Amino acid sequence: MTQHTARTAQDTELRLSRDMEGKLLLSVPEAASILSCGRTYLYGLILSGQVRALKLGRLTRIPYASLASYVERQLVEQDWTVQL
């Protein structure tokens, strides 16, 4: 991981923490909103194992840490860089 990618991942994690400050588990709509994707796409990520989820009775909850890990992995895999 390059220094820039590491910094970007940290910035993303800080933004995510501000969005859902204090929440350990997110509902599917909340998590989809954070990722700027639809619920169906997020369920696909869950089914493929890219995002971890918990079942609490009938409810599906996504740990905040799972979203942060997914975003960080995507940044590294795509060698994401910003050109200013």
Secondary structure, 3 states (H helix, E strand, C coil): CCHHHHHHHHHHHHHHHHHCCCCCEEEHHHHHHHHCCCHHHHHHHHHCCCCCCEEECCEEEEEHHHHHHHHHHHHHHCCCCCCC
